[in-house]
Amino acid sequence: IKFITPVRLTLKYTCIVLYKCLNKNIPS
């Protein structure tokens, strides 16, 4: 059970980073 939370946090952080990178690379 202790293992699930870090994994979810990591996935959430990865999604945020990918989203920011995509926003930076795509001109609005």
N, C-alpha and C positions, 0 to 999 in steps of 0.2 A: 504493500500500500504506500509506503514511503517513497517507492520508486516512481510511482505514477505522476506525482505532482511535478517533480523536476522535468520530466519528459514533456508534460503539457506546457510548462513554462518555457522550455527550450523551443518547442514548436511555435508557440505564440511569438517569442522573440524573433525567431527566424522569419516568420510571416511579416512582422513589422519591418525588419531589415530589408527583405526582398521588396516590400511595397515602397519603401523610401528609395531604394536603388532604382526601381522602375520609374518612379516619379521624377527622379533626377535625370535619368537617361532619356525620357520622353519629353520633348519640348511641348509646352501647353499651347 
